[in-house]
Amino acid sequence: MDTTAEPEAGGEPGTGGEPGTGGEPEAFIALDGVEKVFDVRRRKGLLRRERHQVRAVDSLSFTVARGEMVGYIGPNGAGKSTTIKMLTGILTPSGGRLRVAGIDPSRERTRLAHRIGVVFGQRTTLWWDLPLIDSYKLMHRMYRIPDGRYRENLGRLVELLDLGDMLEVPVRQLSLGQRMRGDIAAALLHDPEVLYLDEPTIGLDVVSKTRVREFLRQVNTERSTTVLLTTHDLQDIEQVCSRVMVIDHGRLVYDGGLAGLHEVGESERTLVVDLERECPPVEVPAPARVVRVDGPRQWVAFPASESAAGLVARIAERYPLVDLSVREPDIEAVIAKMYAERAGRTPTQSS
Ligand SMILES: Nc1ncnc2c1ncn2[C@@H]1O[C@H](COP(=O)(O)OP(=O)(O)OP(=O)(O)O)[C@@H](O)[C@H]1O
C-alpha cells in the first residue's frame, strides 16, 4: 500500500479560529511533523530477543481551529489512538512539534487536563462500583471546579443527556448507552475547550447513537467546543463533523469534507428495497445498478456522494414498494477504494 502519498486537497483545512488571550496561536490544535516511534522487543527463538521499531505516527501535520468538529478516521493500527494519546499528553512525540491551546501536552499535562475532555468508548473513566453522581462529585474536587459552575454544568448535562434516573445507580449496573452518556457528561463537567472522543458510539443502539450525536452538535453550537472524533461509523462523521481527516500508516492521506472523501474513494451506498412481490431487477439510471436480488428484496448500489431521494422516487413510481433502507459504506471499504483509485491514477508511484 502506498504510504508516501500526500493528503488529498479536499475542503479547507482548519487554520482559522479566534486568537485567544495570552498569545495563544490561531490554530487551537497544531501538529507539525509529529512522529511517534515505539521500540518493540520481539522474541526470536528461546533466548534471543530482537529489537525493532514501529513508526505509529509519521510526519503528521495538521491544524484544527477553535470550534471545529473534525472526524479522525483510518483503518485498524493507523495511528489514531497514538495521536489522541499525544494530544492529551499521555505519550510524548518522538519528533516534531505539537501544541494544544498553546500548551505542549506532554510537558504540561496537568495544566492541559483542565482544558480538555476525553471519552474512550471502550473504557470508562467513571468509578465502576460507585453511583454515577459520586464519580461527578470526585471530578468536582479533582478538577477544582468552582461550586456554582459545577452545579450549573451538572444540571445542564443531566437534562441534556437525560441522566436523572441514573445518578444514584452504580456505574456497573448501567447499560452501555447509559454509561456512555455518563462518560460524556464526566468529560464535559469542567467545561473543556476541546473534546476528544474515541469511538463514542461503539456498541450503541440506533436511538442512543442519535442522542449522542445530537448532543455533540448542541454542545458545539452552545459552547464552541472543539471536537476531534475517532470512529469506525461513517454516520457519526456524517451527522457530526464538517471535516474529516483520514490517517493510514501514521500519515495523513486525506483532509477535507466527507462528500469529497466519497468522491475520492468512489464509494457506494446501497438502497435495499422490499417489493410487494418478486420482480425482475428494477430499472434504475446508471451508475446506480441492482447488485443482488433475493425474492421480493433487491439491493441497488449507487454513488455515496449522491442523494437516495431521486432513486427512491423513481422506484416507488414504477414498482410496488413496501419498505426500504439505505446502507452506508464502511470506512475500511472507502479507504480501500481510495487507495485503489490513487494507484490507478498514478501507476508509476511506488511505496
Ligand atoms: N505502546 C505501544 N508499543 C508498541 N507499539 C504500539 C504501541 N501503541 C501502538 N502501537 C502500534 O502503533 C501502531 C498504531 O497503533 P494505534 O493504536 O495508534 O492505531 P489505531 O489507528 O488507534 O488503531 P485501532 O483503530 O485498531 O484502535 C500499531 O501498529 C500499533 O501496534
The ligand as a Gaussian input file, in Angstrom:
#p B3LYP/6-31G(d) Opt

LIG

0 1
 N        2.669000       1.053000      23.261000
 C        2.933000       0.569000      22.057000
 N        4.031000      -0.170000      21.833000
 C        4.318000      -0.655000      20.616000
 N        3.559000      -0.459000      19.504000
 C        2.451000       0.269000      19.652000
 C        2.066000       0.815000      20.938000
 N        0.892000       1.504000      20.760000
 C        0.572000       1.382000      19.461000
 N        1.489000       0.653000      18.798000
 C        1.495000       0.328000      17.354000
 O        1.366000       1.552000      16.661000
 C        0.513000       1.423000      15.544000
 C       -0.660000       2.397000      15.640000
 O       -1.493000       1.997000      16.727000
 P       -2.790000       2.829000      17.177000
 O       -3.333000       2.163000      18.393000
 O       -2.444000       4.268000      17.287000
 O       -3.772000       2.608000      15.929000
 P       -5.320000       2.963000      15.773000
 O       -5.455000       3.703000      14.488000
 O       -5.824000       3.640000      17.006000
 O       -5.968000       1.519000      15.629000
 P       -7.421000       0.955000      16.077000
 O       -8.437000       1.501000      15.123000
 O       -7.229000      -0.524000      15.922000
 O       -7.635000       1.365000      17.509000
 C        0.101000      -0.061000      15.512000
 O        0.989000      -0.738000      14.653000
 C        0.285000      -0.489000      16.939000
 O        0.575000      -1.881000      17.019000

